[in-house]
């Protein structure tokens, strides 16, 4: 698990902050994990839009 996942799941980072960090770290992440993180953030933002 990467720092983005850990901090986001502990709610120490908002979806917006996590998205910003992801854009900076994506080149260093495993491509498969990057897909997982992107989906996690997309889902979180979709859920936030529904609220």
C-alpha positions as a Python dict, from the first residue, in 0.01 Angstrom:
ca = {
    (1, 'X'): (0, 0, 0),
    (2, 'X'): (130, 347, -85),
    (3, 'X'): (134, 664, 121),
    (4, 'X'): (-168, 801, -64),
    (5, 'X'): (-375, 492, 20),
    (6, 'X'): (-271, 493, 384),
    (7, 'X'): (-335, 862, 444),
    (8, 'X'): (-659, 868, 245),
    (9, 'X'): (-803, 563, 421),
    (10, 'X'): (-718, 715, 761),
    (11, 'X'): (-901, 1031, 643),
    (12, 'X'): (-588, 1239, 690),
    (13, 'X'): (-608, 1345, 328),
    (14, 'X'): (-909, 1465, 130),
    (15, 'X'): (-988, 1328, -215),
    (16, 'X'): (-863, 1655, -364),
    (17, 'X'): (-533, 1634, -173),
    (18, 'X'): (-497, 1266, -263),
    (19, 'X'): (-562, 1344, -630),
    (20, 'X'): (-289, 1610, -623),
    (21, 'X'): (-43, 1373, -456),
    (22, 'X'): (-137, 1100, -703),
    (23, 'X'): (-60, 1326, -997),
    (24, 'X'): (288, 1382, -853),
    (25, 'X'): (355, 1018, -762),
    (26, 'X'): (191, 831, -1050),
    (27, 'X'): (518, 796, -1242),
    (28, 'X'): (675, 612, -947),
    (29, 'X'): (380, 380, -878),
    (30, 'X'): (335, 33, -1016),
    (31, 'X'): (91, 68, -1310),
    (32, 'X'): (-153, -181, -1159),
    (33, 'X'): (-152, -2, -826),
    (34, 'X'): (-194, 333, -1000),
    (35, 'X'): (-517, 199, -1155),
    (36, 'X'): (-639, 93, -810),
    (37, 'X'): (-560, 433, -659),
    (38, 'X'): (-726, 616, -949),
    (39, 'X'): (-1042, 409, -910),
    (40, 'X'): (-1043, 464, -532),
    (41, 'X'): (-1023, 842, -585),
    (42, 'X'): (-1281, 840, -865),
    (43, 'X'): (-1522, 647, -642),
    (44, 'X'): (-1463, 880, -347),
    (45, 'X'): (-1527, 1187, -561),
    (46, 'X'): (-1841, 1031, -708),
    (47, 'X'): (-1970, 952, -359),
    (48, 'X'): (-1892, 1307, -244),
    (49, 'X'): (-2084, 1449, -541),
    (50, 'X'): (-2390, 1243, -443),
    (51, 'X'): (-2392, 1388, -92),
}
